């Protein structure tokens, strides 16, 4: 065991030396302001592969390609709104992480509320129906809760 401890101690002493030789990652764009604008725009676009991440956060190949496309569009001088419009025309409202409220997205925005209201209405109907039943209309339990279970 003593040699294992020495080996671990030597590894712990050598690892910081390797960290000193490590290099910083090169920025993806030569212009940090352009890169910041690219991140701002891609954080508003949904990854079409992952669907629960933004293009800025995703590591999918398509997300990498779309980030590069946004960089190129920024290089050509397009504004944020022009790029978002371009992506929306190309991929539909689904590409927007916060799609606009309009006739084609009503179900997306209000569907969960409709399901909640429907579920609560169904629960209220079942509870109201059950409250009107007499006690003898309910099925009795097979065994009392405190009785020992019998082997089949």
PyMOL CGO cylinders between C-alpha atoms (Angstrom):
from pymol import cmd
from pymol.cgo import CYLINDER

trace = [
    CYLINDER, 0.00, 0.00, 0.00, 2.87, 2.35, 0.69, 0.3, 1, 1, 1, 1, 1, 1,
    CYLINDER, 2.87, 2.35, 0.69, 4.01, 2.24, -2.94, 0.3, 1, 1, 1, 1, 1, 1,
    CYLINDER, 4.01, 2.24, -2.94, 0.45, 3.03, -4.12, 0.3, 1, 1, 1, 1, 1, 1,
    CYLINDER, 0.45, 3.03, -4.12, 0.42, 6.14, -1.93, 0.3, 1, 1, 1, 1, 1, 1,
    CYLINDER, 0.42, 6.14, -1.93, 3.78, 7.25, -3.31, 0.3, 1, 1, 1, 1, 1, 1,
    CYLINDER, 3.78, 7.25, -3.31, 2.56, 6.74, -6.88, 0.3, 1, 1, 1, 1, 1, 1,
    CYLINDER, 2.56, 6.74, -6.88, -0.57, 8.82, -6.23, 0.3, 1, 1, 1, 1, 1, 1,
    CYLINDER, -0.57, 8.82, -6.23, 1.49, 11.55, -4.57, 0.3, 1, 1, 1, 1, 1, 1,
    CYLINDER, 1.49, 11.55, -4.57, 3.88, 11.64, -7.54, 0.3, 1, 1, 1, 1, 1, 1,
    CYLINDER, 3.88, 11.64, -7.54, 0.92, 11.88, -9.95, 0.3, 1, 1, 1, 1, 1, 1,
    CYLINDER, 0.92, 11.88, -9.95, -0.57, 14.76, -7.96, 0.3, 1, 1, 1, 1, 1, 1,
    CYLINDER, -0.57, 14.76, -7.96, 2.74, 16.60, -8.06, 0.3, 1, 1, 1, 1, 1, 1,
    CYLINDER, 2.74, 16.60, -8.06, 3.27, 16.09, -11.80, 0.3, 1, 1, 1, 1, 1, 1,
    CYLINDER, 3.27, 16.09, -11.80, -0.27, 17.03, -12.98, 0.3, 1, 1, 1, 1, 1, 1,
    CYLINDER, -0.27, 17.03, -12.98, 0.10, 20.78, -12.27, 0.3, 1, 1, 1, 1, 1, 1,
    CYLINDER, 0.10, 20.78, -12.27, 3.21, 20.83, -14.47, 0.3, 1, 1, 1, 1, 1, 1,
    CYLINDER, 3.21, 20.83, -14.47, 1.13, 19.57, -17.40, 0.3, 1, 1, 1, 1, 1, 1,
    CYLINDER, 1.13, 19.57, -17.40, -1.49, 22.25, -16.73, 0.3, 1, 1, 1, 1, 1, 1,
    CYLINDER, -1.49, 22.25, -16.73, 1.22, 24.92, -17.07, 0.3, 1, 1, 1, 1, 1, 1,
    CYLINDER, 1.22, 24.92, -17.07, 1.98, 23.70, -20.61, 0.3, 1, 1, 1, 1, 1, 1,
    CYLINDER, 1.98, 23.70, -20.61, -1.70, 23.81, -21.64, 0.3, 1, 1, 1, 1, 1, 1,
    CYLINDER, -1.70, 23.81, -21.64, -2.70, 26.48, -24.11, 0.3, 1, 1, 1, 1, 1, 1,
    CYLINDER, -2.70, 26.48, -24.11, -5.83, 28.58, -24.11, 0.3, 1, 1, 1, 1, 1, 1,
    CYLINDER, -5.83, 28.58, -24.11, -8.46, 27.70, -26.69, 0.3, 1, 1, 1, 1, 1, 1,
    CYLINDER, -8.46, 27.70, -26.69, -8.33, 29.94, -29.72, 0.3, 1, 1, 1, 1, 1, 1,
    CYLINDER, -8.33, 29.94, -29.72, -11.41, 32.14, -30.09, 0.3, 1, 1, 1, 1, 1, 1,
    CYLINDER, -11.41, 32.14, -30.09, -13.84, 31.00, -32.76, 0.3, 1, 1, 1, 1, 1, 1,
    CYLINDER, -13.84, 31.00, -32.76, -13.87, 34.47, -34.29, 0.3, 1, 1, 1, 1, 1, 1,
    CYLINDER, -13.87, 34.47, -34.29, -11.08, 36.96, -34.63, 0.3, 1, 1, 1, 1, 1, 1,
    CYLINDER, -11.08, 36.96, -34.63, -13.48, 39.71, -33.52, 0.3, 1, 1, 1, 1, 1, 1,
    CYLINDER, -13.48, 39.71, -33.52, -14.78, 39.20, -29.95, 0.3, 1, 1, 1, 1, 1, 1,
    CYLINDER, -14.78, 39.20, -29.95, -17.66, 41.64, -30.55, 0.3, 1, 1, 1, 1, 1, 1,
    CYLINDER, -17.66, 41.64, -30.55, -18.78, 39.59, -33.56, 0.3, 1, 1, 1, 1, 1, 1,
    CYLINDER, -18.78, 39.59, -33.56, -18.53, 36.42, -31.50, 0.3, 1, 1, 1, 1, 1, 1,
    CYLINDER, -18.53, 36.42, -31.50, -20.64, 37.97, -28.73, 0.3, 1, 1, 1, 1, 1, 1,
    CYLINDER, -20.64, 37.97, -28.73, -23.32, 38.94, -31.27, 0.3, 1, 1, 1, 1, 1, 1,
    CYLINDER, -23.32, 38.94, -31.27, -23.23, 35.43, -32.72, 0.3, 1, 1, 1, 1, 1, 1,
    CYLINDER, -23.23, 35.43, -32.72, -23.77, 33.92, -29.25, 0.3, 1, 1, 1, 1, 1, 1,
    CYLINDER, -23.77, 33.92, -29.25, -26.61, 36.36, -28.56, 0.3, 1, 1, 1, 1, 1, 1,
    CYLINDER, -26.61, 36.36, -28.56, -28.39, 35.41, -31.79, 0.3, 1, 1, 1, 1, 1, 1,
    CYLINDER, -28.39, 35.41, -31.79, -27.80, 31.66, -31.57, 0.3, 1, 1, 1, 1, 1, 1,
    CYLINDER, -27.80, 31.66, -31.57, -29.07, 31.62, -27.98, 0.3, 1, 1, 1, 1, 1, 1,
    CYLINDER, -29.07, 31.62, -27.98, -32.47, 32.56, -29.40, 0.3, 1, 1, 1, 1, 1, 1,
    CYLINDER, -32.47, 32.56, -29.40, -32.49, 29.73, -31.96, 0.3, 1, 1, 1, 1, 1, 1,
    CYLINDER, -32.49, 29.73, -31.96, -33.53, 26.16, -31.14, 0.3, 1, 1, 1, 1, 1, 1,
    CYLINDER, -33.53, 26.16, -31.14, -31.29, 23.27, -32.14, 0.3, 1, 1, 1, 1, 1, 1,
    CYLINDER, -31.29, 23.27, -32.14, -33.26, 21.29, -34.70, 0.3, 1, 1, 1, 1, 1, 1,
    CYLINDER, -33.26, 21.29, -34.70, -31.54, 18.06, -33.65, 0.3, 1, 1, 1, 1, 1, 1,
    CYLINDER, -31.54, 18.06, -33.65, -31.62, 18.36, -29.84, 0.3, 1, 1, 1, 1, 1, 1,
    CYLINDER, -31.62, 18.36, -29.84, -34.81, 20.46, -29.64, 0.3, 1, 1, 1, 1, 1, 1,
    CYLINDER, -34.81, 20.46, -29.64, -34.30, 21.20, -25.94, 0.3, 1, 1, 1, 1, 1, 1,
    CYLINDER, -34.30, 21.20, -25.94, -31.14, 23.26, -26.40, 0.3, 1, 1, 1, 1, 1, 1,
    CYLINDER, -31.14, 23.26, -26.40, -30.25, 26.43, -28.17, 0.3, 1, 1, 1, 1, 1, 1,
    CYLINDER, -30.25, 26.43, -28.17, -27.88, 26.41, -31.11, 0.3, 1, 1, 1, 1, 1, 1,
    CYLINDER, -27.88, 26.41, -31.11, -25.36, 28.21, -28.88, 0.3, 1, 1, 1, 1, 1, 1,
    CYLINDER, -25.36, 28.21, -28.88, -25.42, 25.35, -26.33, 0.3, 1, 1, 1, 1, 1, 1,
    CYLINDER, -25.42, 25.35, -26.33, -25.67, 22.35, -28.65, 0.3, 1, 1, 1, 1, 1, 1,
    CYLINDER, -25.67, 22.35, -28.65, -22.74, 20.29, -29.90, 0.3, 1, 1, 1, 1, 1, 1,
    CYLINDER, -22.74, 20.29, -29.90, -24.71, 18.64, -32.72, 0.3, 1, 1, 1, 1, 1, 1,
    CYLINDER, -24.71, 18.64, -32.72, -23.15, 18.92, -36.18, 0.3, 1, 1, 1, 1, 1, 1,
    CYLINDER, -23.15, 18.92, -36.18, -26.14, 20.88, -37.50, 0.3, 1, 1, 1, 1, 1, 1,
    CYLINDER, -26.14, 20.88, -37.50, -25.86, 23.38, -34.62, 0.3, 1, 1, 1, 1, 1, 1,
    CYLINDER, -25.86, 23.38, -34.62, -22.16, 23.86, -35.35, 0.3, 1, 1, 1, 1, 1, 1,
    CYLINDER, -22.16, 23.86, -35.35, -23.01, 24.49, -39.03, 0.3, 1, 1, 1, 1, 1, 1,
    CYLINDER, -23.01, 24.49, -39.03, -25.76, 26.95, -38.12, 0.3, 1, 1, 1, 1, 1, 1,
    CYLINDER, -25.76, 26.95, -38.12, -23.45, 28.86, -35.75, 0.3, 1, 1, 1, 1, 1, 1,
    CYLINDER, -23.45, 28.86, -35.75, -20.96, 29.16, -38.60, 0.3, 1, 1, 1, 1, 1, 1,
    CYLINDER, -20.96, 29.16, -38.60, -23.74, 30.31, -40.92, 0.3, 1, 1, 1, 1, 1, 1,
    CYLINDER, -23.74, 30.31, -40.92, -24.76, 32.99, -38.40, 0.3, 1, 1, 1, 1, 1, 1,
    CYLINDER, -24.76, 32.99, -38.40, -21.11, 34.13, -38.24, 0.3, 1, 1, 1, 1, 1, 1,
    CYLINDER, -21.11, 34.13, -38.24, -21.02, 34.43, -42.03, 0.3, 1, 1, 1, 1, 1, 1,
    CYLINDER, -21.02, 34.43, -42.03, -24.29, 36.38, -42.09, 0.3, 1, 1, 1, 1, 1, 1,
    CYLINDER, -24.29, 36.38, -42.09, -22.88, 38.74, -39.45, 0.3, 1, 1, 1, 1, 1, 1,
    CYLINDER, -22.88, 38.74, -39.45, -19.73, 39.18, -41.56, 0.3, 1, 1, 1, 1, 1, 1,
    CYLINDER, -19.73, 39.18, -41.56, -21.94, 40.27, -44.47, 0.3, 1, 1, 1, 1, 1, 1,
    CYLINDER, -21.94, 40.27, -44.47, -23.42, 42.99, -42.25, 0.3, 1, 1, 1, 1, 1, 1,
    CYLINDER, -23.42, 42.99, -42.25, -26.88, 41.55, -41.60, 0.3, 1, 1, 1, 1, 1, 1,
    CYLINDER, -26.88, 41.55, -41.60, -28.70, 42.62, -38.45, 0.3, 1, 1, 1, 1, 1, 1,
    CYLINDER, -28.70, 42.62, -38.45, -29.97, 40.33, -35.71, 0.3, 1, 1, 1, 1, 1, 1,
    CYLINDER, -29.97, 40.33, -35.71, -33.56, 40.63, -36.94, 0.3, 1, 1, 1, 1, 1, 1,
    CYLINDER, -33.56, 40.63, -36.94, -32.53, 39.87, -40.54, 0.3, 1, 1, 1, 1, 1, 1,
    CYLINDER, -32.53, 39.87, -40.54, -30.73, 36.72, -39.40, 0.3, 1, 1, 1, 1, 1, 1,
    CYLINDER, -30.73, 36.72, -39.40, -33.68, 35.59, -37.24, 0.3, 1, 1, 1, 1, 1, 1,
    CYLINDER, -33.68, 35.59, -37.24, -36.04, 36.23, -40.17, 0.3, 1, 1, 1, 1, 1, 1,
    CYLINDER, -36.04, 36.23, -40.17, -33.74, 34.26, -42.51, 0.3, 1, 1, 1, 1, 1, 1,
    CYLINDER, -33.74, 34.26, -42.51, -33.67, 31.29, -40.12, 0.3, 1, 1, 1, 1, 1, 1,
    CYLINDER, -33.67, 31.29, -40.12, -37.44, 31.46, -39.62, 0.3, 1, 1, 1, 1, 1, 1,
    CYLINDER, -37.44, 31.46, -39.62, -38.10, 31.47, -43.36, 0.3, 1, 1, 1, 1, 1, 1,
    CYLINDER, -38.10, 31.47, -43.36, -35.70, 28.56, -43.82, 0.3, 1, 1, 1, 1, 1, 1,
    CYLINDER, -35.70, 28.56, -43.82, -36.76, 26.37, -40.83, 0.3, 1, 1, 1, 1, 1, 1,
    CYLINDER, -36.76, 26.37, -40.83, -40.13, 27.75, -39.70, 0.3, 1, 1, 1, 1, 1, 1,
    CYLINDER, -40.13, 27.75, -39.70, -41.20, 29.23, -36.36, 0.3, 1, 1, 1, 1, 1, 1,
    CYLINDER, -41.20, 29.23, -36.36, -40.02, 26.06, -34.62, 0.3, 1, 1, 1, 1, 1, 1,
    CYLINDER, -40.02, 26.06, -34.62, -36.40, 27.24, -34.90, 0.3, 1, 1, 1, 1, 1, 1,
    CYLINDER, -36.40, 27.24, -34.90, -37.16, 30.19, -32.61, 0.3, 1, 1, 1, 1, 1, 1,
    CYLINDER, -37.16, 30.19, -32.61, -36.71, 29.32, -28.95, 0.3, 1, 1, 1, 1, 1, 1,
    CYLINDER, -36.71, 29.32, -28.95, -39.58, 31.72, -28.17, 0.3, 1, 1, 1, 1, 1, 1,
    CYLINDER, -39.58, 31.72, -28.17, -41.88, 31.54, -31.21, 0.3, 1, 1, 1, 1, 1, 1,
    CYLINDER, -41.88, 31.54, -31.21, -44.31, 34.43, -31.72, 0.3, 1, 1, 1, 1, 1, 1,
    CYLINDER, -44.31, 34.43, -31.72, -47.94, 34.11, -30.65, 0.3, 1, 1, 1, 1, 1, 1,
    CYLINDER, -47.94, 34.11, -30.65, -49.92, 33.83, -33.87, 0.3, 1, 1, 1, 1, 1, 1,
    CYLINDER, -49.92, 33.83, -33.87, -52.59, 31.58, -35.35, 0.3, 1, 1, 1, 1, 1, 1,
    CYLINDER, -52.59, 31.58, -35.35, -50.15, 28.83, -36.33, 0.3, 1, 1, 1, 1, 1, 1,
    CYLINDER, -50.15, 28.83, -36.33, -48.57, 28.68, -32.84, 0.3, 1, 1, 1, 1, 1, 1,
    CYLINDER, -48.57, 28.68, -32.84, -51.69, 28.99, -30.65, 0.3, 1, 1, 1, 1, 1, 1,
    CYLINDER, -51.69, 28.99, -30.65, -51.67, 25.27, -29.86, 0.3, 1, 1, 1, 1, 1, 1,
    CYLINDER, -51.67, 25.27, -29.86, -48.03, 25.50, -28.86, 0.3, 1, 1, 1, 1, 1, 1,
    CYLINDER, -48.03, 25.50, -28.86, -48.67, 28.42, -26.49, 0.3, 1, 1, 1, 1, 1, 1,
    CYLINDER, -48.67, 28.42, -26.49, -52.10, 27.51, -25.13, 0.3, 1, 1, 1, 1, 1, 1,
    CYLINDER, -52.10, 27.51, -25.13, -52.15, 23.70, -25.54, 0.3, 1, 1, 1, 1, 1, 1,
    CYLINDER, -52.15, 23.70, -25.54, -50.68, 22.97, -22.09, 0.3, 1, 1, 1, 1, 1, 1,
    CYLINDER, -50.68, 22.97, -22.09, -53.25, 25.28, -20.48, 0.3, 1, 1, 1, 1, 1, 1,
    CYLINDER, -53.25, 25.28, -20.48, -56.07, 23.54, -22.37, 0.3, 1, 1, 1, 1, 1, 1,
    CYLINDER, -56.07, 23.54, -22.37, -54.80, 20.13, -21.23, 0.3, 1, 1, 1, 1, 1, 1,
    CYLINDER, -54.80, 20.13, -21.23, -54.63, 21.34, -17.61, 0.3, 1, 1, 1, 1, 1, 1,
    CYLINDER, -54.63, 21.34, -17.61, -58.16, 22.76, -17.72, 0.3, 1, 1, 1, 1, 1, 1,
    CYLINDER, -58.16, 22.76, -17.72, -59.45, 19.57, -19.36, 0.3, 1, 1, 1, 1, 1, 1,
    CYLINDER, -59.45, 19.57, -19.36, -57.76, 17.38, -16.76, 0.3, 1, 1, 1, 1, 1, 1,
    CYLINDER, -57.76, 17.38, -16.76, -59.12, 19.44, -13.88, 0.3, 1, 1, 1, 1, 1, 1,
    CYLINDER, -59.12, 19.44, -13.88, -62.62, 19.36, -15.39, 0.3, 1, 1, 1, 1, 1, 1,
    CYLINDER, -62.62, 19.36, -15.39, -62.40, 15.57, -15.78, 0.3, 1, 1, 1, 1, 1, 1,
    CYLINDER, -62.40, 15.57, -15.78, -61.22, 15.19, -12.19, 0.3, 1, 1, 1, 1, 1, 1,
    CYLINDER, -61.22, 15.19, -12.19, -64.06, 17.41, -10.94, 0.3, 1, 1, 1, 1, 1, 1,
    CYLINDER, -64.06, 17.41, -10.94, -66.61, 15.31, -12.86, 0.3, 1, 1, 1, 1, 1, 1,
    CYLINDER, -66.61, 15.31, -12.86, -65.25, 12.03, -11.47, 0.3, 1, 1, 1, 1, 1, 1,
    CYLINDER, -65.25, 12.03, -11.47, -65.14, 13.36, -7.90, 0.3, 1, 1, 1, 1, 1, 1,
    CYLINDER, -65.14, 13.36, -7.90, -68.67, 14.77, -8.18, 0.3, 1, 1, 1, 1, 1, 1,
    CYLINDER, -68.67, 14.77, -8.18, -69.93, 11.44, -9.55, 0.3, 1, 1, 1, 1, 1, 1,
    CYLINDER, -69.93, 11.44, -9.55, -68.20, 9.49, -6.77, 0.3, 1, 1, 1, 1, 1, 1,
    CYLINDER, -68.20, 9.49, -6.77, -69.54, 11.78, -4.06, 0.3, 1, 1, 1, 1, 1, 1,
    CYLINDER, -69.54, 11.78, -4.06, -73.11, 10.93, -5.15, 0.3, 1, 1, 1, 1, 1, 1,
    CYLINDER, -73.11, 10.93, -5.15, -72.54, 7.16, -4.84, 0.3, 1, 1, 1, 1, 1, 1,
    CYLINDER, -72.54, 7.16, -4.84, -73.56, 5.40, -1.65, 0.3, 1, 1, 1, 1, 1, 1,
    CYLINDER, -73.56, 5.40, -1.65, -71.00, 3.43, 0.34, 0.3, 1, 1, 1, 1, 1, 1,
    CYLINDER, -71.00, 3.43, 0.34, -72.40, 0.04, -0.77, 0.3, 1, 1, 1, 1, 1, 1,
    CYLINDER, -72.40, 0.04, -0.77, -71.73, 0.86, -4.45, 0.3, 1, 1, 1, 1, 1, 1,
    CYLINDER, -71.73, 0.86, -4.45, -67.95, 0.88, -3.91, 0.3, 1, 1, 1, 1, 1, 1,
    CYLINDER, -67.95, 0.88, -3.91, -66.06, -2.39, -4.24, 0.3, 1, 1, 1, 1, 1, 1,
    CYLINDER, -66.06, -2.39, -4.24, -64.73, -3.67, -0.91, 0.3, 1, 1, 1, 1, 1, 1,
    CYLINDER, -64.73, -3.67, -0.91, -60.99, -4.14, -0.44, 0.3, 1, 1, 1, 1, 1, 1,
    CYLINDER, -60.99, -4.14, -0.44, -59.72, -7.69, -0.91, 0.3, 1, 1, 1, 1, 1, 1,
    CYLINDER, -59.72, -7.69, -0.91, -57.86, -7.72, 2.41, 0.3, 1, 1, 1, 1, 1, 1,
    CYLINDER, -57.86, -7.72, 2.41, -57.71, -5.31, 5.31, 0.3, 1, 1, 1, 1, 1, 1,
    CYLINDER, -57.71, -5.31, 5.31, -54.55, -3.19, 5.38, 0.3, 1, 1, 1, 1, 1, 1,
    CYLINDER, -54.55, -3.19, 5.38, -53.34, -4.57, 8.74, 0.3, 1, 1, 1, 1, 1, 1,
    CYLINDER, -53.34, -4.57, 8.74, -53.92, -8.26, 7.93, 0.3, 1, 1, 1, 1, 1, 1,
    CYLINDER, -53.92, -8.26, 7.93, -50.82, -10.31, 7.00, 0.3, 1, 1, 1, 1, 1, 1,
    CYLINDER, -50.82, -10.31, 7.00, -50.51, -11.15, 3.35, 0.3, 1, 1, 1, 1, 1, 1,
    CYLINDER, -50.51, -11.15, 3.35, -51.14, -14.76, 2.49, 0.3, 1, 1, 1, 1, 1, 1,
    CYLINDER, -51.14, -14.76, 2.49, -48.89, -16.71, 0.15, 0.3, 1, 1, 1, 1, 1, 1,
    CYLINDER, -48.89, -16.71, 0.15, -50.51, -17.54, -3.23, 0.3, 1, 1, 1, 1, 1, 1,
]
cmd.load_cgo(trace, "trace")
